């Protein structure tokens, strides 16, 4: 079990707290041989090779970075290629929303890189992805009268102001959606129920959703 983050390990004292949480190790981007605050696709160029030859079951907890604020065109995770793709689809979209979409495209591309590597190694069919956000997109307006909707033509939806929890594995033929409100505290009890893990409910907060 290893935790990873694109930021330096002293922030939030992650080098110590992740070990206390039960992970065998924690790696920040400097320990993976890159500069602090590298984008998700840059980090994944290293991370993907940590699993492709794995012969033992593994769990990786990756605290991604690209989708985080600030939402400017020169921020970490914004590439010229993704900005061009966003502007081709939404030519009138203001820069901060362009940055938001481009940053999350970088995260999406990084996850795709890992999927491809696991597929090549014959491990994808035995791997589950759990993706969740710890907070909404700060510094941006996604309320009903937001310029985001006016400039994209997208119908205002509440889900832009919340974060989602996704489970994915390669043999899922169709998606299943659960429209329930939860918090990150509910993640561990939910995972424990799905995989039949035993947890100490006196020490772990939250509920199975």
N, C-alpha and C positions, 0 to 999 in steps of 0.2 A: 504494500500500500504506500503510495507516494502522492504528496500534494505538490502542486506547481503554481507559480504565479509569475506574470511578466514583470512585476515590480520587484523592488529589492526586499529582502526577507526581514529587515528590521521594521518595516512598516507594519503596524498592528502587532509587532513582535511575533510574526508568523513562524520564524525559525524555532521558537519555543512552543507556541500555542498549538501548532499542528502536531507536534510530537505528543503533547499532552492529550490531544484529541484521539490519539491512537495510531497515527500514521507512522510507518517505519522511517520515513524520511521526508524532507521538504527541500525543494529546489527552486531558487529564484532564477531570474534570467541570467544574472551574472555567473551563477554556478553552471549554467548550461552554455556558457561561452559567448554571450551576447550582451549588448549594452542594456542598461536599465530602461524599463518602459518600452520594450519592443512590441511590435504589433503581433496579433494572434498568428498570422501566417508565417511571420519570421520565427516565432517560438515553435510553431508546429513543424518547421523544417528540421528541428532537432528532436522534439518530443516523439514524432512518429516512429523514429528508429529505436526508441526505448522499448517498444512493444512488438516489433515485427518478428523477433526471434524468441519471444517468450514461450517457455515450456511450462510455466507455472501459472495458475490463476492469478489475476492481478486486479487491483482497483486503483484508478488514478482520479484524483480530484483536482481539476484544473480551474483555477480562478482566472478567467479570461480578462482581457483588458481593452480590446479594440472598441467595443461598443460603448465604453464609458465616456462621460463628458471629459473635456470640453468638446463642443461640436463646432469646430472651425475647420476650414479646408486645409490647414497646415498641421492638424492634430495627428497624433499617433493612430495608425490604422486606416487613414484616408489615402487611397492611391488614386493616381490620375486615371487609371483604367476604370475604376469603379465610379468615380465622379462623372466620367464621360457617359457611362451606362445609365446613371441616374438622370443626368441632364437630357439624354436622348428620350427618356420616357416622360420626364416632368420638366420641360424647358423653363417653366416660370417659377420653379421652386426656389425659395431663398436659401442662402448658403448654409445656414445652421441645420436645416432639415436635409439638405443634400449630404452634409457631413454625417448626420445621424444614420442615413440609409447606407452610405458608403462604408462606414465603420462596421455596421452589422453584416454587410456583405463580406467584409474581411473575416469576421468570425465564422460565417457560414462556409467560406472557402477553406478555412483552417480545419473545420470539422470534416469537410469533404476529403482533405488531404489524409487525415487519419483513417477515415473509412477506406480509402483506396489502399493505404499501406496494410491495414488489417486484412483486406480482401486478398492482397497479394501473398500475405503470410498464411492464409488459410485460417485466420482467427475471427473474421468478421461474424460468421454464423454463430459464434459462441460468445459474442460480446453484446452488452446492453449499454445504450447511451441514455443518460439522464441529464437533461438540460433545464436549468432554471435561472431566473434572474433574482438578484437580491433587492432591487429597488427599481422604481420607474425611471424613465429617462429624464434626468434633471435638467433644468435650464431651458426646457422646451415646453411649448403649449400644445396639448392635444385635447383640449376641451372642445365643446361643440362648435364654437365660433372661431376655432383656430385657423390661421392662414394656411396651415398644412392641408386642410381639407379643400379650401378654396383653390389652392394652387395645384393640387393633384387631381381634383374631381372625385376623390375617395369619399364615400359616405361616412359621416362621423360615427365612430364606434367607440364604446367605452374601453375596449380591450387595448387600445393604444396607450391608455393611462395605467395599465396594470402589467404585471409580468406573468409569464406562463410557465407551466411545468410540463415538460415533454419526456415521454419514454419512447425509445426506439430500439428495435432489433430487426435484423435483416429479413426474418421470416414473417413479419407483420404484413399481411396482404391488404388489409384495409385499416384505416385509422378509427379510433374510437374516442369520442370527446366527452369529457365530464365537465359540466358547467357548475363548478363549485368554488366557493371562496375559501382560501386557506392561507397559511403563512409558511415561512421556511421552517418553523418549528414542527410542522406536520410532515416534513419530508422523510425523516428517519422512520417514524412509525408506519408510513405508507409503504416505503421500500421494504421494511421488515415483514409486513403482511404479504406483499406480493411474492417474496422469495422464501417465506417461511422461517425467517430469522427470529431468534428469541432475544428480546430486549428487556431491560430492567425499567419498567414504567415508573418506578420511584425516582429514577435519575434522569430519564429522558422525557422531556415535555412534548406536547403536541398530541395529535390524534391521527388515526388512519382515515384518510379521506376517500 
